[in-house]
Amino acid sequence: MQQKKLNVMEEKNTRKTVIHEELNEKQQEIYDEWLSHIKSIYGEYGLFTWKITPNGIGNGIVVYSHLTKTELDLTDTDSW
């Protein structure tokens, strides 16, 4: 009896997914300033969603504030 070969999508993933992104000094400075403005206007930071988009030469980084309904693009193409 012949066994059916598993499709790549049917294979069990045994490795853990790790997402690690570190802001450079320029990005950190911009992010900290943005946070300070949110805190001074709203009295709190609220929740954030981070979107990391790899494009082959670097990562696009966008942070969305659910409290202010705004996003901050921290993509630093100069560092690519």
Residue pairs with C-beta under 8 A, 6 or more apart in sequence:
19 52
21 50
21 52
21 59
21 61
23 31
23 61
23 74
24 76
24 79
26 76
26 79
27 61
27 74
27 76
30 72
30 74
31 63
31 72
31 74
34 63
34 72
35 45
38 45
38 46
38 65
38 67
38 68
39 45
41 68
42 67
42 68
44 67
45 67
46 65
46 66
46 67
46 68
47 65
47 66
47 67
48 63
48 64
48 65
48 66
49 63
49 64
49 66
50 61
50 62
50 63
50 64
51 60
51 61
51 62
51 63
51 64
52 59
52 60
52 61
53 59
53 60
53 61
53 62
54 60
57 80
58 75
58 76
58 77
58 79
58 80
59 75
60 73
60 75
61 73
61 74
61 75
61 76
62 71
62 72
62 73
62 74
62 75
63 71
63 72
63 74
64 70
64 71
65 71
65 72
